[in-house]
Amino acid sequence: MGLLNTILEKLGLRKDASGSAAPAGGKTPVASAGATGAHIDRGENDNVMGAGGKAGATPVSEVDVVKHLESISKDSGLDWKVSIVDLLKLLKMDSSREARNELAKELGCPADLMSDSAKMNTWLHKTVLQKIAENGGNIPQSLLK
């Protein structure tokens, strides 16, 4: 199992055996990015635009990731909104350079960023938040820019 899947599972965005997000409550809601984060279209049409604006995208269930992360970060001194290290620590995952390198490789980080820890961390944080949003997490658009 990849590190991204571990992050998604820890946030309640579980994957089924086929690798697609398991819908909650037997419905097939479709996520799309809105001004305040992921928006769920609870329509029955399977051909609506999904996460990332791709037609026929895999339906996902929305999880209130922000509420969960705010709850577990309270009084911790960790700022998951700006730091990949803090996000990994909140999820009780290895936040070492080696672990972040592995996650960056898994997500396809450009080679020129891999040699600069700060640039890689910035890219990694943005990419992980984007992947969380694509998989049904309600990440605000302001954190995805």
C-alpha positions in Angstrom: 0.0 0.0 0.0 1.3 3.4 -0.9 1.8 6.3 1.5 -1.0 8.3 -0.1 -3.5 5.5 0.5 -2.4 5.4 4.1 -3.1 9.1 4.4 -6.5 8.7 2.8 -7.4 5.8 5.1 -6.4 7.8 8.2 -8.7 10.6 7.0 -11.6 8.3 6.5 -11.3 8.3 2.7 -11.0 4.5 2.5 -10.2 2.7 -0.7 -11.9 -0.5 -1.8 -10.1 -3.4 -3.5 -10.5 -1.7 -6.9 -8.7 1.4 -5.7 -11.7 3.7 -6.0 -13.2 5.6 -3.1 -16.0 3.8 -1.4 -19.2 5.8 -1.4 -20.9 6.4 2.0 -24.5 5.3 2.6 -24.7 3.4 -0.7 -25.1 6.6 -2.7 -22.9 7.7 -5.5 -22.2 11.4 -4.8 -19.7 13.1 -7.1 -17.2 15.6 -5.8 -16.3 18.8 -7.6 -14.1 21.7 -6.5 -16.0 24.7 -5.3 -15.1 28.0 -3.8 -15.2 26.6 -0.3 -13.8 23.1 -1.0 -15.3 19.9 -2.4 -18.9 20.1 -3.3 -21.1 17.0 -3.6 -23.6 16.6 -6.4 -26.0 13.9 -5.1 -27.6 13.4 -8.5 -28.1 10.0 -9.9 -26.4 10.8 -13.3 -23.1 8.8 -13.4 -21.8 10.9 -16.3 -21.6 14.2 -14.4 -18.3 16.0 -14.0 -16.4 14.5 -11.1 -13.3 15.4 -9.0 -10.9 17.4 -11.1 -13.6 18.2 -13.7 -13.2 14.9 -15.6 -16.3 13.4 -17.1 -17.0 9.9 -15.8 -14.7 10.4 -12.8 -15.0 7.9 -10.0 -17.8 8.9 -7.5 -16.5 9.7 -4.0 -18.0 10.4 -0.6 -17.3 13.7 1.2 -15.4 13.6 4.4 -15.0 16.7 6.6 -11.2 16.6 6.6 -10.9 20.1 7.8 -13.0 19.5 10.9 -11.1 16.3 11.7 -7.7 17.9 11.3 -8.7 21.0 13.2 -9.9 18.8 16.0 -6.7 16.7 16.3 -4.4 19.7 15.9 -6.0 21.7 18.7 -3.3 22.6 21.2 -0.7 20.6 19.3 1.3 23.5 17.9 1.2 21.7 14.5 0.0 23.6 11.4 -1.3 21.1 8.9 -2.5 23.9 6.6 1.1 24.9 5.7 3.4 22.0 6.6 3.5 18.5 5.2 5.6 17.5 8.2 2.9 18.7 10.6 0.2 17.0 8.5 2.1 13.7 8.7 2.7 14.1 12.4 -1.0 14.8 13.1 -1.8 11.5 11.2 0.8 9.7 13.3 2.9 8.9 10.2 6.6 9.0 9.6 7.5 12.6 8.7 11.2 11.9 8.2 13.0 13.2 5.0 13.2 9.6 3.8 9.4 9.1 4.2 8.7 12.4 2.5 11.1 11.5 -0.4 9.2 8.2 -0.8 5.8 10.0 -0.8 7.2 12.6 -3.3 8.4 9.8 -5.6 5.0 8.1 -5.3 3.2 11.3 -6.3 5.6 12.1 -9.2 7.5 15.0 -7.8 9.7 16.7 -10.4 13.4 15.7 -10.0 14.6 19.3 -9.7 12.4 19.8 -6.6 13.6 16.5 -5.0 17.1 18.0 -4.3 15.7 21.0 -2.4 13.9 20.0 0.8 11.9 23.2 1.1 10.7 23.2 -2.5 9.9 19.5 -2.3 7.9 20.0 0.9 5.9 22.9 -0.6 5.1 20.8 -3.7 4.3 17.7 -1.6 2.0 19.6 0.8 0.0 21.1 -2.1 -0.1 17.8 -4.0 -1.3 15.8 -0.9 -4.0 18.3 -0.2 -5.1 18.1 -3.8 -5.2 14.3 -3.7 -7.3 14.5 -0.5 -9.7 16.8 -2.2 -9.9 14.6 -5.3 -10.8 11.7 -3.1 -13.7 13.4 -1.3 -12.0 15.5 1.4 -13.4 19.0 1.8 -10.1 20.9 1.4 -10.8 24.7 0.9 -9.7 26.1 -2.5 -7.5 28.6 -0.6 -5.2 25.7 0.4 -5.0 24.3 -3.1 -3.5 27.3 -4.8 
